[in-house]
Amino acid sequence: MKYDFAKVCDRTRTDCVKWDAAPAIFGRKDVIPMWVADMDFPVAPPIVEALKKRIGHEFYGYTLPGGAVIDSVVERMKRKFNWKIERDWVVLTPGVVPALHAAVKALTHPGDEIILQEPVYFPFFSAVTSNGCRISNNELKFIDGRYEMDYAGLENKFREQPGPLPAPNRVKGIIFCNPHNPIGRVWNKEEVTRMGEIVIRHGGTVISDEIHCEILFKGNTHTPFGAISEEFEQNCIVCMAPSKTFNLAGLEASSIIIPNKKLRDGFAAARMGILPEPNLFGLTAMEAAYRLGDEWLEQLLDYLQVNLDFAIAYFETRIPKIKPVRPEGTYLVWLDCRALGMDDTGLRSFMREKASVGLDDGFLFGAAGAGFQRMNIACPGSILKDALGRIEKAVNSL
Ligand SMILES: Cc1ncc(COP(=O)(O)O)c(C=O)c1O
């Protein structure tokens, strides 16, 4: 391996949220932070080189995003997913979460509903509620250790609407998460199609958060929502970014793909004055990542696969009371801790105080996450091993 993902790097005292905020959040100095979706690996060298070059041009003024960076997004969608998009469809923002807020604002009037499928990435909740809308929860089904979407439930969400009313008070669409954080499913083409057909048939729009789409474990492929058909393309807002794949979250640059002109204009109006252009250096990093990052990414995925296989085997053989749900994508492992027999407060303090690991509480992702914890395995193997050993020791002491 050319890149050394096993090397432990000290990220403390660098204003790093994952490490520097951990003692305050988890209440202990010695906690191993395995929470926020950020990797403990240095960025791919071609990205660093591109940033250094840009810094060397000592003008950091207002920037007009466009040209080469947009081309790099268009080319990547074609090369990675065989999705042919046009340059005009690409809207750059400083993040996916603010784009979700703007998308909901564009699609709704206060009082409308947006469907979420919990347990799900919790910033989706405020993207809906801060726009005065209500969450309609079509909870995922957990059957024999595997999550599925509830298609009948989804149909009902639209059918339950109170008569043929004009806006407001209508179900306007769904925020779809693929790959799905925190449960790690990479919804396949059939599943995405089935979900999309229901939403579109009822006149809804799919806001598809695909930020984790390039972190895939062996045997999984990602299908962008808009790549399925022209009809799907015209009824979606697809949120992409290099930030998870290439560990660039602090540089704040995402690409939101909106093929439908009317939706794109609505999004532009909704973001006006509140959602600025992305950070200049984020754009440089995005282009370098998309054009030059693949060799690094291939090796990263191999490393994450080793970490995942190790963690799953560790739980199965040494901590069988905690059952990991094997993710198909994302570097987050959803742990079913219900057999420990603890309530949410008990499980939280057990992980923090007894095991001294900093995980995300499952209930944060919705009531369906009660009894679960989310563990970020994007770290050197030695750190992962240390964390698993701590959990094992704590469970054995019960
Ligand atoms: C599903 C999902 N969407 C969005 C984000 C964050 O996006 P951003 O940092 O671009 O706002 C995350 C971060 O973990 C995520 O998991």
The ligand as an ORCA input file, in Angstrom:
! r2SCAN-3c Opt
* xyz 0 1
  C     -26.064     11.788      5.381
  C     -25.238     13.006      5.660
  N     -25.546     14.172      5.057
  C     -24.835     15.289      5.273
  C     -23.741     15.278      6.130
  C     -22.972     16.541      6.395
  O     -22.905     17.314      5.266
  P     -22.160     18.731      5.264
  O     -21.011     18.649      6.193
  O     -21.759     18.883      3.835
  O     -23.181     19.730      5.666
  C     -23.390     14.092      6.778
  C     -22.265     14.064      7.716
  O     -22.025     13.134      8.409
  C     -24.151     12.929      6.521
  O     -23.859     11.773      7.113
*
